[in-house]
Amino acid sequence: MSIDDTALEQLRGTLAADDYDLAVTDTDAGVRVRITAGPEACEDCLVPKPLMRGVLQQALGIPEDDITLIYPGED
């Protein structure tokens, strides 16, 4: 996996501006990305999951199918 740290930090900054946090964890099947919402999070500010997977694919350097994406309220 070839993570683009600059792109990932930019994404974290963009999400943080709307009170979201992004955590990336390596798994046997790829990576798990969890986005959590803070108390001031804008519900309408998160893009649809397919679009977010595309952004993450570029930042993480892995195929979208290897990204498990978990949005706020999902387990």
trRosetta pair geometry for C-beta under 8 A, 3 or more apart (Angstrom, degrees):
i j d omega theta_ij theta_ji phi_ij phi_ji
1 26 7.5 -158 20 -110 155 107
1 31 7.2 100 -126 -47 156 119
1 60 6.4 -38 -169 170 112 84
1 61 5.8 132 -172 80 61 102
1 62 5.3 -27 -121 -57 95 115
2 61 3.6 -92 68 134 79 169
3 8 6.1 -2 178 -30 104 143
3 24 7.8 127 -121 127 138 160
3 59 6.9 12 -157 148 71 69
3 60 5.5 -23 -109 -134 77 50
3 61 6.1 -127 -73 17 29 111
4 7 3.9 34 107 21 118 116
4 8 6.3 152 86 -18 64 86
4 58 7.0 -33 25 141 141 69
4 59 5.1 -113 57 -148 101 50
4 60 7.5 -87 21 -48 78 16
4 61 6.4 128 -23 -41 85 102
5 8 5.6 -57 -142 40 32 112
5 9 6.1 31 159 -18 67 107
6 9 6.0 -57 -147 38 27 108
6 10 6.4 29 153 -20 62 106
7 10 5.6 -53 -148 35 32 113
7 11 6.4 33 152 -19 64 105
7 58 6.3 -113 171 118 159 94
7 59 3.9 -151 112 -112 115 87
8 11 5.7 -52 -150 36 32 113
8 12 6.4 36 150 -20 64 103
8 22 7.9 -151 -173 109 83 137
8 24 7.1 -49 -152 -16 133 150
8 59 4.6 127 -70 175 71 123
8 60 7.2 82 -81 -70 114 65
9 12 5.4 -48 -146 35 35 115
9 13 6.4 39 153 -21 64 103
10 13 5.6 -53 -150 35 32 113
10 14 6.4 33 151 -20 65 104
11 14 5.7 -51 -147 35 33 112
11 15 6.3 29 155 -14 65 107
11 22 6.5 -3 120 10 101 170
11 55 6.4 138 -109 149 129 120
11 56 7.6 109 -154 -88 169 65
11 59 5.9 -49 -12 -74 141 162
12 15 5.9 -59 -148 41 29 108
12 16 6.0 33 154 -25 66 109
12 21 7.7 15 -150 -151 89 50
12 22 5.1 -125 -102 42 77 117
13 16 5.5 -52 -142 34 30 114
13 17 6.7 41 155 -29 61 97
14 17 5.9 -47 -160 19 31 115
14 18 7.7 5 151 4 59 101
15 18 6.3 -73 -164 47 39 96
15 20 3.9 -82 175 81 97 109
15 21 6.9 157 123 -82 122 11
15 22 5.4 101 51 -33 161 109
15 35 6.6 -120 -150 -141 145 111
16 19 7.2 36 -167 -90 40 21
16 20 6.6 -108 -75 63 31 58
16 21 7.0 50 -91 -90 79 57
18 41 6.1 59 142 -146 80 64
18 42 4.6 -78 -161 28 107 107
18 45 4.2 -153 -150 117 155 161
18 46 7.8 -173 108 -56 148 65
19 37 6.6 51 116 -166 91 66
19 38 3.7 -107 175 55 100 113
19 39 7.0 -88 176 56 145 44
19 40 4.2 164 -60 77 162 82
19 41 4.2 -129 91 -76 105 60
19 42 7.1 121 37 -6 99 69
20 35 5.5 2 -180 -176 120 99
20 36 6.8 155 -158 78 67 41
20 37 5.7 -34 -103 -102 77 56
20 38 6.9 -137 -76 2 28 86
20 41 5.7 83 -66 -123 75 115
20 45 7.7 -154 -22 93 126 119
20 46 7.0 111 -79 -79 157 102
20 72 7.5 -111 -124 -43 101 122
21 35 7.1 162 79 -154 46 52
21 36 4.9 -12 56 58 98 94
21 38 7.0 92 -21 -45 97 95
22 33 6.6 -13 -165 -169 93 96
22 34 7.5 156 -153 82 44 48
22 35 5.5 -15 -99 -101 72 77
23 33 7.2 160 82 -153 50 48
23 34 4.8 -9 58 58 101 95
23 35 8.0 -175 22 -77 69 33
23 36 7.4 27 0 -4 108 107
24 31 5.7 -8 -168 -178 92 127
24 32 7.5 152 -156 79 44 50
24 33 5.4 -11 -103 -102 73 78
24 60 7.2 -177 -143 -98 142 117
25 31 6.6 149 76 -162 43 72
25 32 4.6 -16 63 59 99 99
25 33 7.9 -175 24 -75 69 35
25 34 7.6 22 3 -1 109 103
26 31 5.8 -46 -105 -104 43 77
27 30 6.0 5 61 60 96 48
27 31 6.3 151 16 -113 86 20
27 32 5.2 73 -29 -24 126 100
27 68 7.1 10 21 16 150 128
29 66 6.7 -166 144 -145 69 73
29 68 7.4 66 89 -33 117 117
30 62 5.9 152 -152 147 100 149
30 63 7.9 -90 -120 64 133 79
30 65 7.7 -169 -67 109 159 56
30 66 2.9 173 -113 176 138 84
30 67 6.0 -110 139 -63 136 35
30 68 6.8 140 76 -12 113 84
31 60 6.0 -124 27 -156 156 150
31 62 6.5 139 4 44 112 151
31 66 6.7 62 17 135 74 89
31 67 5.8 -11 67 -114 91 66
31 68 7.1 -155 100 29 45 77
32 68 4.6 -22 -112 69 70 112
32 70 7.0 15 -178 -4 91 114
33 56 5.8 -87 -37 -134 169 150
33 60 8.0 -111 -63 -56 127 145
33 67 6.0 -2 4 -169 118 99
33 68 6.9 166 24 82 66 55
33 69 5.1 -13 68 -109 105 66
33 70 6.9 178 91 25 53 72
34 70 4.5 -15 -111 67 73 114
35 46 7.0 130 124 -120 151 131
35 52 7.8 -69 -27 -169 149 153
35 69 7.6 9 -2 -171 105 85
35 70 6.9 -179 26 90 66 60
35 71 5.7 -12 62 -122 108 50
35 72 6.3 -71 107 -36 82 77
36 72 5.8 102 -142 -94 38 88
37 41 3.5 -83 -161 6 99 169
37 43 7.8 18 -127 -90 154 62
37 72 4.0 17 -11 -100 109 155
38 41 5.2 138 53 -44 60 94
41 45 7.4 -135 179 41 73 121
41 72 7.0 128 122 -49 166 167
42 45 3.7 69 91 -17 114 122
43 46 7.6 -56 -178 14 36 99
46 52 7.2 -12 -178 -63 89 137
46 71 6.5 115 157 -140 161 118
46 72 7.7 -168 -36 15 156 105
47 51 4.2 -84 145 88 126 130
47 52 5.3 158 76 -54 100 85
47 55 7.7 98 57 -8 144 135
48 51 5.1 87 65 11 79 105
48 52 7.1 -153 97 -5 38 91
49 52 5.5 -58 -142 40 35 111
49 53 6.1 41 159 -25 69 102
49 69 5.6 153 -152 98 102 139
49 71 6.6 -98 -82 -41 104 125
50 53 5.7 -50 -148 31 31 114
50 54 6.8 34 152 -20 61 102
51 54 5.7 -52 -157 30 35 114
51 55 6.8 33 149 -15 65 103
52 55 5.6 -52 -150 37 38 112
52 56 6.1 36 152 -17 69 108
52 69 6.2 133 103 -155 118 152
53 56 5.6 -57 -144 42 32 111
53 57 6.1 42 154 -30 65 102
53 64 4.5 71 156 -149 114 107
53 67 5.6 161 -140 80 89 136
53 69 5.8 -110 -80 -28 88 147
54 57 5.6 -46 -146 26 30 116
54 58 7.0 27 156 -15 59 101
54 64 6.6 -16 -79 -91 49 129
55 58 6.1 -59 -161 34 32 108
55 59 6.5 19 150 -10 66 112
56 59 5.6 -62 -143 44 36 107
56 60 5.5 13 166 -3 74 117
56 64 7.6 106 76 -117 96 72
56 67 5.4 120 111 -142 133 158
56 69 6.9 179 11 -88 161 117
57 60 6.4 -64 -130 49 20 96
57 61 7.9 115 171 -60 50 9
57 62 6.6 -112 -138 75 65 52
57 63 6.6 -7 -135 -162 113 20
57 64 4.6 -45 -73 -70 131 76
57 67 6.6 -111 -74 -19 73 142
58 61 7.7 19 -180 -67 24 48
60 67 6.8 136 49 -88 156 117
62 66 4.6 -84 151 76 120 133
62 67 6.7 142 90 -54 110 90
63 66 4.9 92 66 3 81 103
63 67 7.8 -148 103 -10 49 88
64 67 5.7 -59 -158 27 43 115
70 74 5.0 -151 -160 90 79 114
70 75 7.4 22 -152 -141 128 10
71 74 5.1 72 58 7 68 123
